[in-house]
Amino acid sequence: MPLFCIFEKKGTEKNDNKTQLRIIKVGFSKTAFIFTFIWGLSNKLNYLSFVTFTLFILFVVLVSSGFIGYGVFLTIMFLNSCYWGFFANTVLANHLIERSNYVPVKIINSENKLTTLITKLSETS
């Protein structure tokens, strides 16, 4: 069973008592492996996504102009996908902690995000 980390963010204004929750899978992400910088943009990892997209365009230009071979391009794209697959969830968790002021609350072994959310909400009731 995969691990999920629950992040919590308390309301920032005086009258705001709402708590925001984010649930992140710990470990390899198949979605990030396939969609790389698109996954990053959808999770607000703009800087890393921009760098990856810029490198992608650079290598497409280098392949089309004949500076590097198509095999080298495919190898680089595969390594890029591996990076996103293995490290994207860790980068996202770091981003939530450092920039969005979320606090990791608990790590749960669960089948999916919904079961993790139900477990967390049942504990607070």
N, C-alpha and C positions, 0 to 999 in steps of 0.2 A: 504494500500500500504506500502511496506517495505521502510525503510530508507537506503540510501547508502551514505557513506562518501568518498569524493574524496581527495586523497593524491597526492601531487605534489613534485617533486624533480628536482631542477635545475641542469644543467650540472656542473661538478666539475672542468673541465679543462678550461684554458683561452679561447681556440677556440671552446669550446663545448657549443653551445647555445640551445641544445636540452633539452626539459622538459619531464620528465617521469611522467606518471600518473598511479596511482593504485586506483582501486575502490573496497571498502570493504563494504559488507552488515553489517548493524548494527543490532545486536540481534542474535536470534537463528539460527544455521546453521545445516540443515538436513544432509548435506554431512559430516560435522565434527562429528555429532552424530553417523553416520553409520561407517565411516572409521577411526575414532579416530587418532591414531598416524600416519597412512598413510597420512591422510589429513595434519597433522602437518609437515611431511617430505616434502610433495609436496609444502608447503608454507614456507619452510626453517625455521621452528621452531624446529631445530635439538635437542636442549637440552631437551625440554619438551617431544618431541617424544621419545627420547632415554630413559628417565625416565619411561614413560608410557609403552614402550615396555619391559623394564627390569622388571617392576612390573607384567606385563602380563605373562612373562616367569616364574617368581617366583611363581605366583599363579597357573600356569599350573603344575609346579613341585610339589607344595603343594597338589593339588588335586590328582595328580597321585600317590603320596606317601601315601595318606590317612590322612594327617594332617588336612585338611579342607574338608567339604562336597561340593558336586557339587552345591547345592543351594546357599551356601555362595559365591562360585566362580561366579555364574550367577548374584547374587546381586552386587558384587563388579564390575563386568564388566558393568552392567547396570548403576551403579553410575559413572563409568569412562566415559561411553558414554554421560551421562547427563552433566558431567563437560565439555567435549569437545563441546557438542552441545550448551550449554549456554555461555561458556566463550571463545571459540576458536577465534571468530572474534575480541573480545576485546584484547586478547593476541596478535593476529596478528597486530592489529592497534598499540598497544604499541611497538611491535618489530619494526614496520616500522618507528615510531617516534624516538625511542631511538637508534637503531642500524643502520638503513638504511638512516637516515637523511631526511626522508620524512616529509612534513608539511601538516597537515590537512587544506584543503582550503574551503570546503563547504560540507554541508549535504543536500541531495536532497531526497524528496519523489518521488519514481519512481517505475515503474513496474519491471524493470530488469537492469542489468549492462549496456546493450547496450543503452537503453534509457537515462540512467544517463550520459554515455559518450557523446551521441549526444547533450544532453542539455548543458553539459560543453563546448563542442567544438563550439556550436552555440553562446555561450556567448562571447567567445574570438574573434570571427570573426567580 
